[in-house]
Amino acid sequence: MKLDSNLESPILLNRALPLPLGRGNNRIQNKIRVEESEAIYTMAERYELQSQSGKGKMPTVDRTPTGIPGLDEILSGGFPRGRVILLVGGPGTGKTILTSQFLMNGIKIYGENGAFVSLDETKAHYYREMALFGWKFEELEKGKKFAFINASPLRHMPGEVKIGRQSIGRKDFSILSLIEGIKTHTELINAKRVVVDPVTSLIFQYPEMVERRTAILDLVDALVKTGATCLMTTELRAMGPTVERAIQLEEYLAHGVVIMSNAKVGKTYNRVLQVEKMRETPIDMQPRPYKISGNGIEVFPKETIFVD
């Protein structure tokens, strides 16, 4: 019996990656984390086999509805609560808009406070851009329902940072500072939804595969420990004339992946959204069109895109 491809692939990659070459406890901890990660994939594989054989069903999962028209229908009601979801998209596809709409709907519709962690834009620019959609995050911040965490200065630090008499590498300081900032601000407002936008700036600091994997795992672990439903965004680094692209490491480590792209249909380009994987969720994997308007993003879950 053949597994669904988006369950089988992460299992194979996870087993193929080498263990980090750290020393002492670090190596042991990394080995444990890899084994725990494999255990999650094995559980997902088992549920998939059971559902296909008719001997069992995936258990009911508490969900975080996005409130975005059409998207929850594709996601069987929303993102699985407490999970970390990765949004992959090219420039101009609306990643920041979708994540901000997710936060705004959480506050306004579902009474769930939210935090936005920016590794790119300043607070002033973010507030001005989101105001175009009528989303007044500045007012929500004053009411302690929303927190903006400006992590963009981490990109401009020197190679080493002095902490007292000790020096710490920029990469280690960046991830530690980011994790601590997320922990502090989410606890302060009791955030139930968290966005990190984009993780690309952080990931590019780790050219070595093992270091990059460890950094992403550290970030995912920190987000999971908040108890919130979390969205991370990253750039679509390779794109052909269709929706085919290069798979990125962070996609295997996140609990769910949503692809946002501009696909060529005939002589025109259409915005296309596709749920590549989602733990604990039966999903519609077909590419579905979406639009960006003055109200934000709307997905059309019944329409089909035929790509050249």
Summary of the structure (lengths in Angstrom):
residues: 308
radius of gyration: 19.5
end to end distance: 31.2
largest distance: 62.3
contacts: 969
relative contact order: 0.17
helix: 41%
strand: 23%
